[in-house]
């Protein structure tokens, strides 16, 4: 019943927002309305919204997504009433700006070996590109042949549809193997393009295959951030290195970049026992 009622609003979201933003907003609304049986959006009371906004969303980012989704609901359902701006402001200040999760460990060498042993070139090159570019898996899935260029040993990637509309051109970290083999792969794709025109698999498949191999796609973006900062710190002060990593990840706020750099511990040396425990 709930999903039937929300379907028109879901279509409205995807028509007016970037895919990833629409997905985030819709997930927040489903979470907010979970457990209630309604026939019309207008049947949801203001009291319910205020109570559940406080109870169901623990972090500032989650709360903000739900708030923005509700504001879009008012655009689509003019008779729908939502909490005041003062309510949103007050409650947002009381939310955490991070999720309370134990600090996880990423084991670099086993992760690299798992990627290098993949026989499927389409997956192997996508994951290696994520390691040197910091692209999100959704951005990898969106890449076409003309988005990647090769010059003087350097790979450059153009992101057309980044999260929140933040695209840009990324100069990748050096990877001689990837430079040679990805270039051949892209040239072949130009000669024999796929039906969709995309270079790699869709987001869902790449996430699923990564988990099967024992790592998360987003960990590749974290590895990129941590390694890039370590390399930059050899040449410049920490503050400047942080700014460059933030810019490369295309984050609006450094508080987001900070989570990439410090919410995961990157274990550089080999640790098979730790890797096996993680799997």
For each residue, the residues with C-beta under 8 A, 3 or more apart:
1: 4 5 37 38 39
2: 5 6 30 33 34 36 37 38
3: 6 7 30
4: 1 7
5: 1 2 38 39 40 41
6: 2 3 9 10 26 29 30 33 41
7: 3 4 10 11
8: 11 12 76
9: 6 12 13 26 29 41 72 73 76 77
10: 6 7 13 14 22 26
11: 7 8 14 15
12: 8 9 15 16 72 75 76
13: 9 10 16 17 22 25 26 69 72
14: 10 11 17 19 22
15: 11 12
16: 12 13 22 72
17: 13 14 21 22 25 72
18: 21 22 161 163 164 165
19: 14 22 23 138 161
20: 23 24 136 138 163 164
21: 17 18 24 25 163 164
22: 10 13 14 16 17 18 19 25 26
23: 19 20 26 27
24: 20 21 27 28 65
25: 13 17 21 22 28 29 65 68 69 72
26: 6 9 10 13 22 23 29 30 69
27: 23 24 30 31 65
28: 24 25 31 32 57 62 65 66 69
29: 6 9 25 26 32 33 66 69 70 73
30: 2 3 6 26 27 33 34
31: 27 28 34 56 57 66
32: 28 29 49 52 53 56 57 66 69 70
33: 2 6 29 30 36 38 44
34: 2 30 31
35:
36: 2 33 44 48
37: 1 2
38: 1 2 5 33 41 43 44
39: 1 5 43
40: 5 43
41: 5 6 9 38 44 73 77 80
42: 77 79 80
43: 38 39 40
44: 33 36 38 41 48 49 80
45: 48 49
46: 49 50 81 82 83
47: 50 51
48: 36 44 45 51 52
49: 32 44 45 46 52 53 70 82 83
50: 46 47 53 54 83 87
51: 47 48 54 55
52: 32 48 49 55 56
53: 32 49 50 56 57 63 66 67 83 91
54: 50 51 57 91
55: 51 52
56: 31 32 52 53 66
57: 28 31 32 53 54 62 63 66 95
58: 62 95 96 99 100
59: 62 63 95 96 97 98 99
60: 63 64 92 95 96 97
61: 64 65 97
62: 28 57 58 59 65 66 95
63: 53 57 59 60 66 67 91 92 95
64: 60 61 67 68 92
65: 24 25 27 28 61 62 68 69
66: 28 29 31 32 53 56 57 62 63 69 70
67: 53 63 64 70 71 88 92
68: 25 64 65 71 72
69: 13 25 26 28 29 32 65 66 72 73
70: 29 32 49 66 67 73 74 82 83
71: 67 68 74 75 82
72: 9 12 13 16 17 25 68 69 75 76
73: 9 29 41 69 70 76 77 80 82
74: 70 71 77 78 80 82
75: 12 71 72 78
76: 8 9 12 72 73
77: 9 41 42 73 74 80
78: 74 75
79: 42
80: 41 42 44 73 74 77
81: 46
82: 46 49 70 71 73 74
83: 46 49 50 53 70 87 88
84: 87 88
85: 88 89
86: 89 90
87: 50 83 84 90 91
88: 67 83 84 85 91 92
89: 85 86 92 93
90: 86 87 93 94
91: 53 54 63 87 88 94 95
92: 60 63 64 67 88 89 95
93: 89 90
94: 90 91
95: 57 58 59 60 62 63 91 92
96: 58 59 60 99 100
97: 59 60 61 255
98: 59 259 263
99: 58 59 96
100: 58 96
101: 104 263
102:
103: 263 264 265
104: 101 263 264 265
105: 264 265 266 267 274 278
106: 111 215 219 222 223 264 265 266 267
107: 110 111 267 271 274 275 278
108: 111 112 223 266 267 268
109: 112 113 268 269 270 271
110: 107 113 114 214 270 271 272 275
111: 106 107 108 114 115 214 215 219 220 223
112: 108 109 115 116 131
113: 109 110 116 117
114: 110 111 117 118 213 214 215
115: 111 112 118 124 127 128 131 213
116: 112 113 124
117: 113 114
118: 114 115 123 124 127 213
119: 124
120: 123 124
121: 124 125 181 185
122: 125 126 199 200 201
123: 118 120 126 127 200 201 206 209
124: 115 116 118 119 120 121 127 128
125: 121 122 128 129 178 181 182 185 200
126: 122 123 129 130 140 199 200 201 206
127: 115 118 123 124 130 131 206 210 217 220
128: 115 124 125 131 132 175 177 178 182
129: 125 126 132 133 135 140 155 157 172 178 182
130: 126 127 133 134 135 137 140 217 220 221 224
131: 112 115 127 128 173 175 220 223 224
132: 128 129 155 172 173 174 175 178 224
133: 129 130 155 157 170 172 173 224
134: 130 170 221 224 225 228 248 249
135: 129 130 139 140 143 157 159 170 221
136: 20 139 140 162 163 218 221
137: 130 140 141 203 206 207 217 218
138: 19 20 141 142 163 203
139: 135 136 142 143 159 161 162 163
140: 126 129 130 135 136 137 143 200 203 206
141: 137 138 198 200 201 202 203 206
142: 138 139 159 160 161 198
143: 135 139 140 147 148 157 198 199 200
144: 147 197 198 199
145: 148 186 189 190 193 197 199
146: 158
147: 143 144 157 158 159 160 199
148: 143 145 155 156 157 158 182 186 199
149: 155 156 158
150: 154 155 156 179 182 183 186
151: 154 156
152:
153: 174 176 179
154: 150 151 171 172 174 179
155: 129 132 133 148 149 150 171 172 175 178 179 182
156: 148 149 150 151 169 170 171 172
157: 129 133 135 143 147 148 169 170 172
158: 146 147 148 149 167 168 169 170
159: 135 139 142 147 162 167 168 169 170 250
160: 142 147 167
161: 18 19 139 142 165 167
162: 136 139 159 165 166 167 168 250
163: 18 20 21 136 138 139 166 250
164: 18 20 21 252
165: 18 161 162
166: 162 163 250 251 252
167: 158 159 160 161 162 250
168: 158 159 162 250
169: 156 157 158 159
170: 133 134 135 156 157 158 159 248
171: 154 155 156
172: 129 132 133 154 155 156 157 175
173: 131 132 133 224 227 228 231
174: 132 153 154 179
175: 128 131 132 155 172 178 179
176: 153 179 180
177: 128 180 181
178: 125 128 129 132 155 175 181 182
179: 150 153 154 155 174 175 176 182 183
180: 176 177 183 184
181: 121 125 177 178 184 185
182: 125 128 129 148 150 155 178 179 185 186
183: 150 179 180 186 187
184: 180 181 187 188
185: 121 125 181 182 188 189 199
186: 145 148 150 182 183 189 190 199
187: 183 184 190 191
188: 184 185 191 192
189: 145 185 186 192 193 194 199
190: 145 186 187 193
191: 187 188
192: 188 189
193: 145 189 190 197
194: 189 197 198
195:
196:
197: 144 145 193 194
198: 141 142 143 144 194 202
199: 122 126 143 144 145 147 148 185 186 189
200: 122 123 125 126 140 141 143 206
201: 122 123 126 141 205 206 209
202: 141 198 205 206
203: 137 138 140 141 206 207
204: 207 208
205: 201 202 208 209
206: 123 126 127 137 140 141 200 201 202 203 209 210 217
207: 137 203 204 210 211 216 217
208: 204 205 211 212
209: 123 201 205 206 212 213
210: 127 206 207 213 215 216 217 220
211: 207 208 214 215 216
212: 208 209
213: 114 115 118 209 210
214: 110 111 114 211 275 278 279
215: 106 111 114 210 211 219 220
216: 207 210 211 219 220
217: 127 130 137 206 207 210 220 221
218: 136 137 221 222
219: 106 111 215 216 222 223 264
220: 111 127 130 131 210 215 216 217 223 224
221: 130 134 135 136 217 218 224 225 249 260
222: 106 218 219 225 226 260 264 266
223: 106 108 111 131 219 220 226 227 266
224: 130 131 132 133 134 173 220 221 227 228
225: 134 221 222 228 229 245 248 249 257 260 261
226: 222 223 229 230 260 261 264 266
227: 173 223 224 230 231 266
228: 134 173 224 225 231 232 244 245 248
229: 225 226 232 233 241 242 245 261
230: 226 227 233 234
231: 173 227 228 234 235
232: 228 229 235 236 240 241 244 245
233: 229 230 236 238 241
234: 230 231
235: 231 232
236: 232 233 240 241
237: 240 241
238: 233 241 242
239: 242 243
240: 232 236 237 243 244
241: 229 232 233 236 237 238 244 245
242: 229 238 239 245 246 254 257 261
243: 239 240 246 247 254
244: 228 232 240 241 247 248
245: 225 228 229 232 241 242 248 249 257 260 261
246: 242 243 249 251 254 256 257
247: 243 244 250
248: 134 170 225 228 244 245
249: 134 221 225 245 246 256 257 260
250: 159 162 163 166 167 168 247
251: 166 246 254 256 257
252: 164 166 256
253: 256 257
254: 242 243 246 251 257 258
255: 97 258 259
256: 246 249 251 252 253 259 260
257: 225 242 245 246 249 251 253 254 260 261
258: 254 255 261 262
259: 98 255 256 262 263
260: 221 222 225 226 245 249 256 257 263 264
261: 225 226 229 242 245 257 258
262: 258 259
263: 98 101 103 104 259 260
264: 103 104 105 106 219 222 226 260
265: 103 104 105 106
266: 105 106 108 222 223 226 227
267: 105 106 107 108 271 274
268: 108 109
269: 109
270: 109 110
271: 107 109 110 267 274 275
272: 110 275 276
273: 276 277
274: 105 107 267 271 277 278
275: 107 110 214 271 272 278 279
276: 272 273 279
277: 273 274
278: 105 107 214 274 275
279: 214 275 276
